[in-house]
Amino acid sequence: MAAAVARVLILGGPGSGKTTLARTVAADLRLPHTELDRIAYDPPADRDEAPFWQWTRSPDASRWERASALAATGRWVTDGLYAGWTTPLRDAADVIIWLDLPATTSLWRVLKRAVRHRWQGGSDWDLRSVRRVARGARDFRRRPAATTDQLRDRDGANGTRTLEAFLDGAGDRVIRCRSAREVRRVTDEFGPPAESPPGQ
């Protein structure tokens, strides 16, 4: 399967391992990787390297335009928690990996990632960010299905039920992972392509 895959969309809640998996799949398939957070938010003027908590939410129309442009490139791996404006990516993806892990797993990963990031001198995770993302990881599976207007107004409307409805029409392109073991199987399936024997 991996040889025919050129467009991969990875969705899931905070702390589900989306970006880690996306980087692995992108490296294995030799595809460019884009984080949807970098489409959904804009940095302060002339400060592209500013901590992410200082970025501001992009207008919904800009998100749709950027998602459509990425989808049209034909070769990509991208990850995020967003339904709605990611429709062009959903429709263009060869494979959609949905990381639907238990809340306890996601919450632990959020806390571990924040501690490691701060220990290494990073600035993206201030205390407010840790609390916000940890709360999102805890509540993602509880949230009711969001309406189109709710998704347009706030990213906190995204949740498991919303993703389930969003992916309903994607059929067998969706791989739903409910455990770390199932995620490892996906990683193995999309492993690096075999090297051709010398002389071939």
C-alpha positions in Angstrom: 0.0 0.0 0.0 2.7 2.5 1.0 4.1 2.6 -2.6 0.8 4.1 -3.9 0.3 6.6 -1.0 1.2 10.2 -1.7 -1.4 12.1 0.5 -1.9 11.3 4.1 -4.2 13.1 6.6 -3.7 12.3 10.3 -6.4 13.4 12.7 -6.9 13.1 16.5 -7.2 15.0 19.7 -4.5 16.7 21.7 -1.8 14.3 22.9 -2.8 11.5 20.5 0.6 11.4 18.8 -0.5 13.0 15.5 2.7 15.0 14.8 5.0 12.2 15.9 3.3 9.8 13.6 3.1 12.3 10.8 6.8 12.9 10.9 7.5 9.2 10.9 5.2 8.5 7.9 6.5 11.5 6.0 10.1 10.4 6.5 9.3 6.8 5.6 7.4 7.8 2.4 9.7 10.7 1.6 6.9 13.2 1.6 6.7 16.8 2.9 5.0 17.3 6.3 2.8 20.2 7.2 1.2 20.7 10.7 -2.3 22.0 10.4 -1.8 24.2 13.4 0.6 26.3 11.2 -2.3 26.7 8.7 -4.9 27.4 11.3 -2.9 30.1 13.2 -0.7 33.0 12.2 2.4 34.2 14.0 2.9 37.8 15.1 4.1 40.1 12.4 7.8 39.6 11.6 8.0 36.9 14.3 7.6 33.5 12.6 9.6 31.9 15.4 7.4 33.3 18.2 6.1 30.7 20.7 2.9 29.1 19.4 0.8 30.4 22.2 1.4 33.9 20.9 0.0 33.0 17.4 -3.6 34.2 16.5 -6.4 32.2 14.9 -6.6 32.6 11.2 -10.0 33.5 9.6 -12.0 30.4 8.4 -11.8 31.5 4.8 -8.0 31.7 5.0 -7.9 28.2 6.4 -10.1 26.8 3.6 -7.9 28.5 1.0 -4.6 27.2 2.5 -6.0 23.7 3.0 -7.2 23.7 -0.7 -3.8 24.8 -1.8 -2.0 22.1 0.1 -4.4 19.4 -1.1 -3.7 20.4 -4.7 0.0 19.9 -4.4 -0.5 16.1 -4.6 2.3 15.0 -2.2 1.9 15.6 1.5 1.5 14.4 5.0 -0.4 16.6 7.4 -1.9 16.4 10.9 -4.2 18.1 13.2 -7.5 17.9 15.2 -9.6 20.0 12.8 -12.8 19.1 11.0 -14.7 21.4 8.7 -12.2 23.5 6.8 -9.9 20.4 6.3 -12.6 19.0 3.9 -10.3 19.5 0.8 -7.6 17.5 2.5 -10.1 14.8 3.6 -11.4 14.5 0.1 -7.9 14.4 -1.5 -6.2 12.0 0.9 -5.2 8.6 -0.2 -5.2 7.5 3.5 -6.7 9.0 6.6 -5.3 7.9 9.9 -7.6 8.6 12.9 -5.9 8.4 16.3 -8.8 7.7 18.6 -6.8 6.9 21.8 -8.1 6.8 25.4 -8.1 10.1 27.2 -5.7 8.8 29.8 -3.1 8.0 27.2 -3.4 11.4 25.5 -3.4 13.3 28.8 -0.2 11.6 29.9 1.5 12.3 26.6 0.6 16.0 26.8 2.1 16.4 30.3 5.2 14.4 29.3 5.7 16.4 26.2 5.3 19.8 28.0 7.9 18.8 30.7 10.4 17.6 28.1 9.9 20.7 26.0 10.5 23.0 28.9 13.5 21.0 30.1 15.1 21.4 26.7 14.7 25.1 26.9 11.6 25.5 24.6 9.2 28.4 24.9 6.0 27.0 23.3 4.6 25.6 26.5 3.8 28.1 29.2 1.6 27.1 32.1 -1.5 28.4 30.5 -0.8 26.3 27.4 -0.3 23.2 29.4 -3.6 23.6 31.2 -5.5 24.4 28.0 -4.1 21.4 26.0 -4.4 19.0 29.0 -8.0 20.0 29.4 -8.5 19.5 25.6 -7.0 16.0 25.8 -9.3 15.1 28.7 -12.5 16.5 27.1 -12.0 15.6 23.5 -13.9 12.3 23.6 -16.8 13.9 25.7 -17.7 16.8 23.4 -21.0 16.6 21.5 -20.9 16.7 17.7 -20.3 20.3 16.6 -22.3 22.2 14.0 -20.6 24.0 11.1 -21.1 27.4 12.8 -19.5 26.1 16.0 -16.4 24.8 14.1 -16.1 28.1 12.4 -16.3 30.0 15.7 -13.9 28.0 17.9 -11.5 25.1 17.6 -12.6 23.8 21.0 -15.7 22.5 19.3 -13.7 19.7 17.7 -14.0 16.3 19.3 -14.4 12.6 18.7 -18.0 12.7 17.7 -17.3 15.6 15.3 -14.5 13.7 13.7 -16.6 10.6 13.4 -19.3 12.5 11.5 -16.6 14.3 9.4 -15.0 11.0 8.3 -18.3 9.1 7.8 -18.1 9.4 4.0 -14.4 8.6 3.6 -15.1 4.9 3.6 -12.2 2.4 3.6 -9.6 5.2 3.3 -9.9 5.7 7.1 -7.6 3.7 9.5 -9.0 4.1 13.0 -6.4 3.4 15.7 -7.8 3.0 19.2 -4.6 1.9 21.0 -0.8 2.4 20.8 -0.5 -1.1 19.5 -2.7 -0.3 16.5 -0.6 2.9 15.9 2.6 0.8 15.8 1.0 -1.5 13.2 0.3 1.6 11.0 3.9 2.7 11.5 5.1 -0.7 10.4 2.8 -0.7 7.4 4.1 2.6 6.2 7.7 1.7 6.8 10.5 2.9 4.5 10.4 1.4 0.9 12.8 -1.5 0.4 16.1 -0.7 -1.3 16.5 -2.2 -4.7 19.3 -4.8 -5.0 22.5 -3.6 -6.6 22.5 -3.6 -10.3 18.7 -3.3 -10.6 
